[in-house]
Amino acid sequence: MSVVHIVGSARRAPDAAVAPAATHLFQGEPVRIIRTLGIAAATAVLATTVVVGGAATAQAAPKSYANCTAVHKVYSGGIAKKSVTKNKVVSGGKTTYRALKGTVKKDDALYKANTKLDRDKDGIACEKS
């Protein structure tokens, strides 16, 4: 909120809570533009900040899927930890690493909620090899 005071020949001392922002001329008379923030406005801003900040930090719990078929309907390549870049495949006692296939969702919290679906414990639940 901006308040404009037109100052004539008598000078008024500014209040302690109100500081002058700039001095301009209006029709030859000096005009002091003062920006004030009332207690009610400050309270409203703080209350809004607390409500918005509280809502932004609260997040819904990650979804736990019943089986890999349910996961593949949403994420065709499965759910992986953020640090995973390749799919570990063990065949005949030999370990190889392959590129991830399909749409892989990389989310640590979602992976943790669905760890039971990671049969080979390589950090990717319901991966396609």
N, CA, C and O atoms as a GROMACS GRO file, in nm:
protein
  516
    1MET      N    1   0.085  -0.115   0.000
    1MET     CA    2   0.000   0.000   0.000
    1MET      C    3   0.091   0.123   0.000
    1MET      O    4   0.186   0.128   0.078
    2SER      N    5   0.065   0.220  -0.083
    2SER     CA    6   0.144   0.342  -0.088
    2SER      C    7   0.058   0.458  -0.041
    2SER      O    8  -0.059   0.469  -0.077
    3VAL      N    9   0.117   0.546   0.040
    3VAL     CA   10   0.050   0.665   0.089
    3VAL      C   11   0.129   0.785   0.041
    3VAL      O   12   0.251   0.787   0.053
    4VAL      N   13   0.061   0.886  -0.013
    4VAL     CA   14   0.128   1.006  -0.064
    4VAL      C   15   0.093   1.122   0.026
    4VAL      O   16  -0.024   1.152   0.048
    5HIS      N   17   0.195   1.188   0.079
    5HIS     CA   18   0.176   1.309   0.160
    5HIS      C   19   0.231   1.427   0.080
    5HIS      O   20   0.345   1.423   0.033
    6ILE      N   21   0.150   1.532   0.065
    6ILE     CA   22   0.199   1.653  -0.001
    6ILE      C   23   0.253   1.743   0.109
    6ILE      O   24   0.183   1.776   0.204
    7VAL      N   25   0.378   1.780   0.093
    7VAL     CA   26   0.447   1.857   0.196
    7VAL      C   27   0.455   2.001   0.150
    7VAL      O   28   0.509   2.029   0.043
    8GLY      N   29   0.403   2.092   0.229
    8GLY     CA   30   0.409   2.235   0.197
    8GLY      C   31   0.530   2.297   0.264
    8GLY      O   32   0.638   2.237   0.268
    9SER      N   33   0.512   2.418   0.315
    9SER     CA   34   0.624   2.487   0.378
    9SER      C   35   0.659   2.426   0.513
    9SER      O   36   0.774   2.433   0.555
   10ALA      N   37   0.562   2.367   0.582
   10ALA     CA   38   0.591   2.305   0.712
   10ALA      C   39   0.635   2.160   0.690
   10ALA      O   40   0.567   2.084   0.621
   11ARG      N   41   0.747   2.124   0.747
   11ARG     CA   42   0.799   1.988   0.735
   11ARG      C   43   0.747   1.905   0.853
   11ARG      O   44   0.745   1.951   0.967
   12ARG      N   45   0.707   1.782   0.823
   12ARG     CA   46   0.658   1.690   0.924
   12ARG      C   47   0.763   1.582   0.945
   12ARG      O   48   0.814   1.526   0.848
   13ALA      N   49   0.798   1.552   1.070
   13ALA     CA   50   0.895   1.446   1.099
   13ALA      C   51   0.830   1.311   1.071
   13ALA      O   52   0.717   1.287   1.114
   14PRO      N   53   0.900   1.223   1.001
   14PRO     CA   54   0.842   1.091   0.971
   14PRO      C   55   0.828   1.007   1.098
   14PRO      O   56   0.910   1.016   1.189
   15ASP      N   57   0.722   0.926   1.102
   15ASP     CA   58   0.701   0.835   1.214
   15ASP      C   59   0.811   0.730   1.217
   15ASP      O   60   0.878   0.708   1.115
   16ALA      N   61   0.832   0.666   1.331
   16ALA     CA   62   0.937   0.566   1.343
   16ALA      C   63   0.909   0.444   1.255
   16ALA      O   64   1.002   0.381   1.203
   17ALA      N   65   0.779   0.410   1.238
   17ALA     CA   66   0.745   0.291   1.160
   17ALA      C   67   0.731   0.320   1.011
   17ALA      O   68   0.716   0.228   0.931
   18VAL      N   69   0.737   0.449   0.973
   18VAL     CA   70   0.718   0.487   0.833
   18VAL      C   71   0.844   0.555   0.784
   18VAL      O   72   0.888   0.655   0.840
   19ALA      N   73   0.904   0.500   0.678
   19ALA     CA   74   1.027   0.557   0.623
   19ALA      C   75   1.000   0.613   0.485
   19ALA      O   76   0.930   0.549   0.406
   20PRO      N   77   1.053   0.733   0.452
   20PRO     CA   78   1.030   0.788   0.318
   20PRO      C   79   1.107   0.708   0.213
   20PRO      O   80   1.222   0.670   0.234
   21ALA      N   81   1.041   0.682   0.100
   21ALA     CA   82   1.104   0.606  -0.007
   21ALA      C   83   1.166   0.698  -0.111
   21ALA      O   84   1.274   0.668  -0.162
   22ALA      N   85   1.099   0.810  -0.144
   22ALA     CA   86   1.151   0.898  -0.246
   22ALA      C   87   1.084   1.034  -0.235
   22ALA      O   88   0.977   1.045  -0.175
   23THR      N   89   1.145   1.137  -0.291
   23THR     CA   90   1.086   1.271  -0.296
   23THR      C   91   1.071   1.312  -0.441
   23THR      O   92   1.166   1.302  -0.519
   24HIS      N   93   0.951   1.359  -0.480
   24HIS     CA   94   0.922   1.400  -0.616
   24HIS      C   95   0.851   1.535  -0.615
   24HIS      O   96   0.808   1.581  -0.509
   25LEU      N   97   0.840   1.598  -0.730
   25LEU     CA   98   0.766   1.722  -0.742
   25LEU      C   99   0.633   1.696  -0.810
   25LEU      O  100   0.626   1.626  -0.911
   26PHE      N  101   0.524   1.754  -0.754
   26PHE     CA  102   0.392   1.746  -0.814
   26PHE      C  103   0.336   1.887  -0.820
   26PHE      O  104   0.312   1.948  -0.716
   27GLN      N  105   0.316   1.940  -0.940
   27GLN     CA  106   0.269   2.076  -0.963
   27GLN      C  107   0.352   2.177  -0.886
   27GLN      O  108   0.300   2.271  -0.826
   28GLY      N  109   0.483   2.157  -0.890
   28GLY     CA  110   0.574   2.252  -0.827
   28GLY      C  111   0.595   2.232  -0.679
   28GLY      O  112   0.686   2.292  -0.622
   29GLU      N  113   0.514   2.151  -0.613
   29GLU     CA  114   0.526   2.127  -0.470
   29GLU      C  115   0.600   1.996  -0.446
   29GLU      O  116   0.578   1.900  -0.519
   30PRO      N  117   0.688   1.991  -0.347
   30PRO     CA  118   0.755   1.864  -0.317
   30PRO      C  119   0.655   1.762  -0.262
   30PRO      O  120   0.569   1.794  -0.180
   31VAL      N  121   0.669   1.639  -0.308
   31VAL     CA  122   0.581   1.532  -0.264
   31VAL      C  123   0.670   1.420  -0.212
   31VAL      O  124   0.762   1.377  -0.281
   32ARG      N  125   0.642   1.372  -0.094
   32ARG     CA  126   0.716   1.263  -0.037
   32ARG      C  127   0.630   1.136  -0.048
   32ARG      O  128   0.518   1.132   0.003
   33ILE      N  129   0.683   1.033  -0.115
   33ILE     CA  130   0.610   0.908  -0.128
   33ILE      C  131   0.657   0.816  -0.016
   33ILE      O  132   0.776   0.787  -0.004
   34ILE      N  133   0.563   0.773   0.063
   34ILE     CA  134   0.595   0.691   0.180
   34ILE      C  135   0.527   0.556   0.164
   34ILE      O  136   0.407   0.549   0.137
   35ARG      N  137   0.603   0.450   0.181
   35ARG     CA  138   0.546   0.315   0.175
   35ARG      C  139   0.527   0.265   0.317
   35ARG      O  140   0.620   0.263   0.398
   36THR      N  141   0.406   0.223   0.345
   36THR     CA  142   0.378   0.171   0.478
   36THR      C  143   0.316   0.033   0.468
   36THR      O  144   0.248  -0.001   0.370
   37LEU      N  145   0.341  -0.043   0.569
   37LEU     CA  146   0.280  -0.175   0.578
   37LEU      C  147   0.220  -0.185   0.717
   37LEU      O  148   0.292  -0.198   0.816
   38GLY      N  149   0.088  -0.178   0.723
   38GLY     CA  150   0.018  -0.180   0.851
   38GLY      C  151   0.031  -0.313   0.920
   38GLY      O  152   0.067  -0.413   0.859
   39ILE      N  153   0.001  -0.313   1.048
   39ILE     CA  154   0.010  -0.436   1.126
   39ILE      C  155  -0.085  -0.542   1.073
   39ILE      O  156  -0.050  -0.660   1.067
   40ALA      N  157  -0.205  -0.501   1.033
   40ALA     CA  158  -0.302  -0.598   0.980
   40ALA      C  159  -0.251  -0.660   0.850
   40ALA      O  160  -0.265  -0.780   0.829
   41ALA      N  161  -0.191  -0.579   0.763
   41ALA     CA  162  -0.138  -0.631   0.637
   41ALA      C  163  -0.020  -0.725   0.664
   41ALA      O  164  -0.009  -0.829   0.600
   42ALA      N  165   0.067  -0.688   0.757
   42ALA     CA  166   0.181  -0.774   0.790
   42ALA      C  167   0.133  -0.907   0.847
   42ALA      O  168   0.188  -1.012   0.816
   43THR      N  169   0.031  -0.902   0.931
   43THR     CA  170  -0.024  -1.025   0.988
   43THR      C  171  -0.082  -1.113   0.879
   43THR      O  172  -0.063  -1.235   0.881
   44ALA      N  173  -0.153  -1.052   0.784
   44ALA     CA  174  -0.212  -1.130   0.674
   44ALA      C  175  -0.104  -1.195   0.589
   44ALA      O  176  -0.118  -1.311   0.549
   45VAL      N  177   0.004  -1.122   0.562
   45VAL     CA  178   0.114  -1.177   0.482
   45VAL      C  179   0.179  -1.293   0.555
   45VAL      O  180   0.206  -1.397   0.495
   46LEU      N  181   0.205  -1.277   0.684
   46LEU     CA  182   0.266  -1.384   0.762
   46LEU      C  183   0.175  -1.507   0.771
   46LEU      O  184   0.222  -1.620   0.759
   47ALA      N  185   0.046  -1.485   0.792
   47ALA     CA  186  -0.048  -1.596   0.799
   47ALA      C  187  -0.054  -1.671   0.667
   47ALA      O  188  -0.058  -1.794   0.666
   48THR      N  189  -0.054  -1.598   0.556
   48THR     CA  190  -0.056  -1.661   0.424
   48THR      C  191   0.072  -1.740   0.401
   48THR      O  192   0.067  -1.851   0.347
   49THR      N  193   0.186  -1.686   0.440
   49THR     CA  194   0.313  -1.754   0.424
   49THR      C  195   0.316  -1.885   0.503
   49THR      O  196   0.364  -1.986   0.452
   50VAL      N  197   0.265  -1.883   0.625
   50VAL     CA  198   0.264  -2.002   0.708
   50VAL      C  199   0.173  -2.108   0.647
   50VAL      O  200   0.210  -2.225   0.641
   51VAL      N  201   0.055  -2.069   0.600
   51VAL     CA  202  -0.040  -2.164   0.541
   51VAL      C  203   0.016  -2.222   0.413
   51VAL      O  204   0.013  -2.344   0.393
   52VAL      N  205   0.068  -2.137   0.323
   52VAL     CA  206   0.123  -2.184   0.196
   52VAL      C  207   0.247  -2.270   0.221
   52VAL      O  208   0.262  -2.375   0.158
   53GLY      N  209   0.335  -2.227   0.309
   53GLY     CA  210   0.456  -2.304   0.339
   53GLY      C  211   0.423  -2.440   0.398
   53GLY      O  212   0.488  -2.539   0.365
   54GLY      N  213   0.323  -2.445   0.486
   54GLY     CA  214   0.284  -2.572   0.546
   54GLY      C  215   0.225  -2.666   0.441
   54GLY      O  216   0.250  -2.786   0.445
   55ALA      N  217   0.147  -2.612   0.347
   55ALA     CA  218   0.085  -2.696   0.245
   55ALA      C  219   0.188  -2.746   0.145
   55ALA      O  220   0.175  -2.857   0.092
   56ALA      N  221   0.291  -2.667   0.119
   56ALA     CA  222   0.391  -2.706   0.020
   56ALA      C  223   0.480  -2.818   0.073
   56ALA      O  224   0.527  -2.902  -0.004
   57THR      N  225   0.504  -2.820   0.204
   57THR     CA  226   0.593  -2.922   0.258
   57THR      C  227   0.523  -3.056   0.281
   57THR      O  228   0.588  -3.160   0.283
   58ALA      N  229   0.391  -3.054   0.299
   58ALA     CA  230   0.318  -3.179   0.320
   58ALA      C  231   0.298  -3.249   0.186
   58ALA      O  232   0.245  -3.189   0.092
   59GLN      N  233   0.340  -3.374   0.178
   59GLN     CA  234   0.325  -3.450   0.054
   59GLN      C  235   0.249  -3.578   0.083
   59GLN      O  236   0.255  -3.633   0.193
   60ALA      N  237   0.178  -3.625  -0.018
   60ALA     CA  238   0.103  -3.749  -0.004
   60ALA      C  239   0.201  -3.867   0.000
   60ALA      O  240   0.310  -3.861  -0.057
   61ALA      N  241   0.160  -3.972   0.067
   61ALA     CA  242   0.243  -4.092   0.075
   61ALA      C  243   0.252  -4.157  -0.063
   61ALA      O  244   0.153  -4.156  -0.137
   62PRO      N  245   0.367  -4.214  -0.100
   62PRO     CA  246   0.380  -4.278  -0.230
   62PRO      C  247   0.289  -4.400  -0.239
   62PRO      O  248   0.264  -4.468  -0.139
   63LYS      N  249   0.240  -4.426  -0.360
   63LYS     CA  250   0.147  -4.537  -0.382
   63LYS      C  251   0.220  -4.671  -0.379
   63LYS      O  252   0.329  -4.686  -0.435
   64SER      N  253   0.160  -4.767  -0.313
   64SER     CA  254   0.212  -4.903  -0.308
   64SER      C  255   0.126  -4.988  -0.401
   64SER      O  256   0.005  -5.001  -0.381
   65TYR      N  257   0.188  -5.045  -0.503
   65TYR     CA  258   0.115  -5.126  -0.602
   65TYR      C  259   0.107  -5.271  -0.557
   65TYR      O  260   0.196  -5.321  -0.489
   66ALA      N  261  -0.001  -5.338  -0.597
   66ALA     CA  262  -0.024  -5.477  -0.558
   66ALA      C  263   0.067  -5.573  -0.632
   66ALA      O  264   0.113  -5.672  -0.575
   67ASN      N  265   0.094  -5.545  -0.762
   67ASN     CA  266   0.177  -5.635  -0.842
   67ASN      C  267   0.238  -5.558  -0.959
   67ASN      O  268   0.208  -5.441  -0.980
   68CYS      N  269   0.323  -5.626  -1.036
   68CYS     CA  270   0.393  -5.560  -1.147
   68CYS      C  271   0.298  -5.524  -1.262
   68CYS      O  272   0.325  -5.429  -1.336
   69THR      N  273   0.190  -5.596  -1.278
   69THR     CA  274   0.093  -5.563  -1.381
   69THR      C  275   0.034  -5.424  -1.355
   69THR      O  276   0.017  -5.345  -1.448
   70ALA      N  277   0.003  -5.396  -1.230
   70ALA     CA  278  -0.049  -5.264  -1.192
   70ALA      C  279   0.056  -5.155  -1.215
   70ALA      O  280   0.023  -5.045  -1.258
   71VAL      N  281   0.183  -5.185  -1.185
   71VAL     CA  282   0.292  -5.088  -1.207
   71VAL      C  283   0.308  -5.060  -1.356
   71VAL      O  284   0.322  -4.944  -1.396
   72HIS      N  285   0.307  -5.164  -1.438
   72HIS     CA  286   0.328  -5.147  -1.583
   72HIS      C  287   0.218  -5.068  -1.651
   72HIS      O  288   0.241  -5.012  -1.758
   73LYS      N  289   0.099  -5.062  -1.592
   73LYS     CA  290  -0.008  -4.979  -1.648
   73LYS      C  291   0.026  -4.830  -1.638
   73LYS      O  292  -0.019  -4.750  -1.719
   74VAL      N  293   0.105  -4.796  -1.537
   74VAL     CA  294   0.142  -4.656  -1.514
   74VAL      C  295   0.284  -4.628  -1.564
   74VAL      O  296   0.307  -4.529  -1.634
   75TYR      N  297   0.379  -4.713  -1.528
   75TYR     CA  298   0.520  -4.697  -1.565
   75TYR      C  299   0.562  -4.826  -1.638
   75TYR      O  300   0.588  -4.927  -1.573
   76SER      N  301   0.570  -4.821  -1.768
   76SER     CA  302   0.595  -4.942  -1.846
   76SER      C  303   0.731  -5.006  -1.817
   76SER      O  304   0.747  -5.127  -1.837
   77GLY      N  305   0.828  -4.928  -1.769
   77GLY     CA  306   0.961  -4.982  -1.740
   77GLY      C  307   0.986  -5.009  -1.595
   77GLY      O  308   1.095  -5.053  -1.558
   78GLY      N  309   0.888  -4.984  -1.509
   78GLY     CA  310   0.902  -5.011  -1.367
   78GLY      C  311   0.936  -4.886  -1.286
   78GLY      O  312   0.927  -4.773  -1.335
   79ILE      N  313   0.975  -4.910  -1.162
   79ILE     CA  314   1.008  -4.803  -1.067
   79ILE      C  315   1.150  -4.827  -1.018
   79ILE      O  316   1.183  -4.937  -0.975
   80ALA      N  317   1.235  -4.724  -1.025
   80ALA     CA  318   1.376  -4.740  -0.987
   80ALA      C  319   1.418  -4.636  -0.884
   80ALA      O  320   1.355  -4.532  -0.869
   81LYS      N  321   1.527  -4.667  -0.814
   81LYS     CA  322   1.593  -4.568  -0.729
   81LYS      C  323   1.652  -4.462  -0.821
   81LYS      O  324   1.682  -4.490  -0.937
   82LYS      N  325   1.670  -4.341  -0.770
   82LYS     CA  326   1.726  -4.233  -0.852
   82LYS      C  327   1.868  -4.263  -0.898
   82LYS      O  328   1.910  -4.217  -1.004
   83SER      N  329   1.943  -4.339  -0.821
   83SER     CA  330   2.083  -4.365  -0.853
   83SER      C  331   2.103  -4.472  -0.960
   83SER      O  332   2.214  -4.487  -1.011
   84VAL      N  333   2.000  -4.547  -0.994
   84VAL     CA  334   2.012  -4.658  -1.090
   84VAL      C  335   2.015  -4.605  -1.233
   84VAL      O  336   1.930  -4.525  -1.271
   85THR      N  337   2.113  -4.651  -1.312
   85THR     CA  338   2.122  -4.609  -1.452
   85THR      C  339   2.111  -4.726  -1.548
   85THR      O  340   2.077  -4.708  -1.665
   86LYS      N  341   2.141  -4.848  -1.499
   86LYS     CA  342   2.135  -4.967  -1.585
   86LYS      C  343   2.066  -5.081  -1.512
   86LYS      O  344   2.064  -5.085  -1.389
   87ASN      N  345   2.010  -5.173  -1.589
   87ASN     CA  346   1.943  -5.290  -1.535
   87ASN      C  347   2.043  -5.404  -1.520
   87ASN      O  348   2.109  -5.443  -1.617
   88LYS      N  349   2.055  -5.457  -1.400
   88LYS     CA  350   2.145  -5.568  -1.372
   88LYS      C  351   2.072  -5.698  -1.406
   88LYS      O  352   1.965  -5.725  -1.351
   89VAL      N  353   2.129  -5.778  -1.496
   89VAL     CA  354   2.066  -5.903  -1.537
   89VAL      C  355   2.164  -6.017  -1.509
   89VAL      O  356   2.278  -6.014  -1.554
   90VAL      N  357   2.117  -6.118  -1.434
   90VAL     CA  358   2.198  -6.235  -1.403
   90VAL      C  359   2.138  -6.354  -1.477
   90VAL      O  360   2.021  -6.388  -1.458
   91SER      N  361   2.218  -6.416  -1.564
   91SER     CA  362   2.170  -6.530  -1.641
   91SER      C  363   2.281  -6.635  -1.647
   91SER      O  364   2.392  -6.607  -1.693
   92GLY      N  365   2.250  -6.754  -1.600
   92GLY     CA  366   2.349  -6.862  -1.601
   92GLY      C  367   2.470  -6.831  -1.516
   92GLY      O  368   2.581  -6.874  -1.550
   93GLY      N  369   2.453  -6.759  -1.407
   93GLY     CA  370   2.563  -6.724  -1.319
   93GLY      C  371   2.646  -6.607  -1.369
   93GLY      O  372   2.740  -6.565  -1.302
   94LYS      N  373   2.613  -6.553  -1.486
   94LYS     CA  374   2.688  -6.440  -1.544
   94LYS      C  375   2.605  -6.312  -1.530
   94LYS      O  376   2.487  -6.309  -1.563
   95THR      N  377   2.670  -6.205  -1.481
   95THR     CA  378   2.602  -6.077  -1.462
   95THR      C  379   2.634  -5.983  -1.578
   95THR      O  380   2.750  -5.964  -1.613
   96THR      N  381   2.529  -5.926  -1.636
   96THR     CA  382   2.545  -5.823  -1.740
   96THR      C  383   2.458  -5.704  -1.704
   96THR      O  384   2.365  -5.715  -1.624
   97TYR      N  385   2.488  -5.591  -1.763
   97TYR     CA  386   2.411  -5.469  -1.740
   97TYR      C  387   2.353  -5.422  -1.872
   97TYR      O  388   2.423  -5.413  -1.973
   98ARG      N  389   2.223  -5.393  -1.872
   98ARG     CA  390   2.153  -5.350  -1.993
   98ARG      C  391   2.088  -5.214  -1.969
   98ARG      O  392   2.068  -5.172  -1.855
   99ALA      N  393   2.057  -5.148  -2.080
   99ALA     CA  394   1.989  -5.018  -2.072
   99ALA      C  395   1.848  -5.038  -2.017
   99ALA      O  396   1.788  -5.144  -2.034
  100LEU      N  397   1.796  -4.936  -1.952
  100LEU     CA  398   1.659  -4.941  -1.900
  100LEU      C  399   1.562  -4.936  -2.017
  100LEU      O  400   1.586  -4.864  -2.115
  101LYS      N  401   1.453  -5.012  -2.009
  101LYS     CA  402   1.354  -5.016  -2.117
  101LYS      C  403   1.222  -4.958  -2.068
  101LYS      O  404   1.187  -4.970  -1.951
  102GLY      N  405   1.150  -4.894  -2.159
  102GLY     CA  406   1.019  -4.837  -2.125
  102GLY      C  407   1.031  -4.711  -2.043
  102GLY      O  408   1.138  -4.653  -2.029
  103THR      N  409   0.918  -4.669  -1.988
  103THR     CA  410   0.913  -4.550  -1.905
  103THR      C  411   0.943  -4.591  -1.761
  103THR      O  412   0.858  -4.650  -1.693
  104VAL      N  413   1.063  -4.560  -1.716
  104VAL     CA  414   1.105  -4.594  -1.580
  104VAL      C  415   1.089  -4.471  -1.493
  104VAL      O  416   1.143  -4.365  -1.524
  105LYS      N  417   1.016  -4.485  -1.384
  105LYS     CA  418   0.998  -4.376  -1.288
  105LYS      C  419   1.110  -4.386  -1.186
  105LYS      O  420   1.121  -4.485  -1.114
  106LYS      N  421   1.195  -4.282  -1.180
  106LYS     CA  422   1.305  -4.280  -1.082
  106LYS      C  423   1.263  -4.195  -0.962
  106LYS      O  424   1.260  -4.072  -0.968
  107ASP      N  425   1.229  -4.265  -0.854
  107ASP     CA  426   1.180  -4.197  -0.734
  107ASP      C  427   1.211  -4.287  -0.614
  107ASP      O  428   1.158  -4.398  -0.603
  108ASP      N  429   1.297  -4.238  -0.525
  108ASP     CA  430   1.339  -4.318  -0.410
  108ASP      C  431   1.222  -4.355  -0.318
  108ASP      O  432   1.213  -4.470  -0.275
  109ALA      N  433   1.134  -4.260  -0.289
  109ALA     CA  434   1.022  -4.288  -0.199
  109ALA      C  435   0.925  -4.388  -0.261
  109ALA      O  436   0.876  -4.478  -0.192
  110LEU      N  437   0.897  -4.374  -0.390
  110LEU     CA  438   0.806  -4.467  -0.459
  110LEU      C  439   0.869  -4.606  -0.467
  110LEU      O  440   0.800  -4.706  -0.450
  111TYR      N  441   1.000  -4.612  -0.493
  111TYR     CA  442   1.069  -4.741  -0.495
  111TYR      C  443   1.061  -4.809  -0.358
  111TYR      O  444   1.035  -4.928  -0.348
  112LYS      N  445   1.086  -4.730  -0.253
  112LYS     CA  446   1.084  -4.786  -0.117
  112LYS      C  447   0.947  -4.844  -0.082
  112LYS      O  448   0.938  -4.946  -0.014
  113ALA      N  449   0.840  -4.778  -0.129
  113ALA     CA  450   0.704  -4.827  -0.103
  113ALA      C  451   0.674  -4.956  -0.181
  113ALA      O  452   0.583  -5.030  -0.145
  114ASN      N  453   0.752  -4.982  -0.288
  114ASN     CA  454   0.728  -5.099  -0.372
  114ASN      C  455   0.849  -5.192  -0.380
  114ASN      O  456   0.865  -5.264  -0.478
  115THR      N  457   0.934  -5.192  -0.278
  115THR     CA  458   1.054  -5.276  -0.275
  115THR      C  459   1.020  -5.424  -0.288
  115THR      O  460   1.099  -5.502  -0.342
  116LYS      N  461   0.904  -5.463  -0.237
  116LYS     CA  462   0.863  -5.604  -0.243
  116LYS      C  463   0.851  -5.655  -0.387
  116LYS      O  464   0.856  -5.776  -0.411
  117LEU      N  465   0.837  -5.563  -0.484
  117LEU     CA  466   0.823  -5.602  -0.624
  117LEU      C  467   0.958  -5.614  -0.696
  117LEU      O  468   0.962  -5.652  -0.814
  118ASP      N  469   1.068  -5.583  -0.627
  118ASP     CA  470   1.203  -5.595  -0.686
  118ASP      C  471   1.259  -5.732  -0.649
  118ASP      O  472   1.324  -5.748  -0.546
  119ARG      N  473   1.234  -5.830  -0.733
  119ARG     CA  474   1.273  -5.968  -0.702
  119ARG      C  475   1.423  -5.989  -0.700
  119ARG      O  476   1.474  -6.063  -0.616
  120ASP      N  477   1.496  -5.924  -0.792
  120ASP     CA  478   1.641  -5.945  -0.799
  120ASP      C  479   1.721  -5.843  -0.716
  120ASP      O  480   1.844  -5.846  -0.717
  121LYS      N  481   1.653  -5.753  -0.647
  121LYS     CA  482   1.716  -5.654  -0.557
  121LYS      C  483   1.824  -5.570  -0.626
  121LYS      O  484   1.930  -5.546  -0.569
  122ASP      N  485   1.797  -5.527  -0.750
  122ASP     CA  486   1.894  -5.444  -0.822
  122ASP      C  487   1.859  -5.296  -0.821
  122ASP      O  488   1.926  -5.215  -0.885
  123GLY      N  489   1.754  -5.260  -0.749
  123GLY     CA  490   1.717  -5.119  -0.740
  123GLY      C  491   1.609  -5.079  -0.839
  123GLY      O  492   1.573  -4.962  -0.848
  124ILE      N  493   1.556  -5.176  -0.916
  124ILE     CA  494   1.449  -5.148  -1.010
  124ILE      C  495   1.338  -5.249  -0.985
  124ILE      O  496   1.358  -5.370  -0.998
  125ALA      N  497   1.220  -5.199  -0.948
  125ALA     CA  498   1.104  -5.286  -0.925
  125ALA      C  499   1.028  -5.301  -1.055
  125ALA      O  500   1.000  -5.201  -1.122
  126CYS      N  501   0.993  -5.422  -1.092
  126CYS     CA  502   0.913  -5.453  -1.212
  126CYS      C  503   0.981  -5.410  -1.341
  126CYS      O  504   0.914  -5.364  -1.434
  127GLU      N  505   1.114  -5.425  -1.349
  127GLU     CA  506   1.186  -5.385  -1.470
  127GLU      C  507   1.160  -5.483  -1.584
  127GLU      O  508   1.126  -5.599  -1.563
  128LYS      N  509   1.177  -5.430  -1.704
  128LYS     CA  510   1.171  -5.517  -1.823
  128LYS      C  511   1.315  -5.536  -1.869
  128LYS      O  512   1.387  -5.439  -1.892
  129SER      N  513   1.357  -5.662  -1.882
  129SER     CA  514   1.497  -5.688  -1.919
  129SER      C  515   1.519  -5.698  -2.066
  129SER      O  516   1.632  -5.719  -2.110
   0.00000   0.00000   0.00000
